[in-house]
Amino acid sequence: MQTAKRDVEELLKNLPDDSTIEDIQYHLYVLEKIRRGRNDIRDGRSFTHEQAKERLSKWLEP
């Protein structure tokens, strides 16, 4: 498992040289959301597609 520092180094290496601070912040935000999602899946905090549809259907009913 990569460390956060290595993830950031790789991210910066792959971004264009003219990236703004806002671009970097956005990519760091996405990277963190992905990391949290993977941890949630690993720890059993996720829903199947059917469970998600069932939960969302309550919000989408007119």
N, C-alpha and C positions, 0 to 999 in steps of 0.2 A: 504494500500500500504506500503510495506516494505521500510525502508530507505536504502541508499547505505551501511551504516555501518553494518546494519543487514544482508544484502545480502553478504557482504564480510565475516562476521563472520560465516555465514552458509557455504559459499564456503570453507573457511579454515577448518571448522570442518569436512567436507566431503572429503577433499583431503587426500591422504596417507601421513603419517608422513615423508616419504623420498622425498616429492615433492621438486623440485628445485625452485629457484626464477623465472626461466624462465617458469616453469609449472604454477606457481601462476599468473604470468603476462599474460600468454596466457588465462587462465581461466577468469581473470578479463576483458580482452579484449572481449572475447566472451560474458560474462555477460553484458557488456556495449552495445555491438551491439544488443543483445536481448532487452535490455531496450529501446534503441533508436527505434528499430523496432516496439515495442509495442506502444510507444508514437506516432510514425508516423501513425499507424493504428488507434489509438484512435482519432487523430487529422485529419483524413481523407486524409492523404498523402500516399495513397497506390493505387495499380492497381489490377484489376481483373486478373485472369489467361489469359483470352482472350486478354486483353489490353497489358499484358506483352509479350505474344506471338507476337502480332502485332508489338510492338516496337522493339523486338529482331529480328524479321524476316528481318528487314532492314539491320541489321548487318551481318546476316547469309547468305544473298544472294551472290552467286558467282560473 
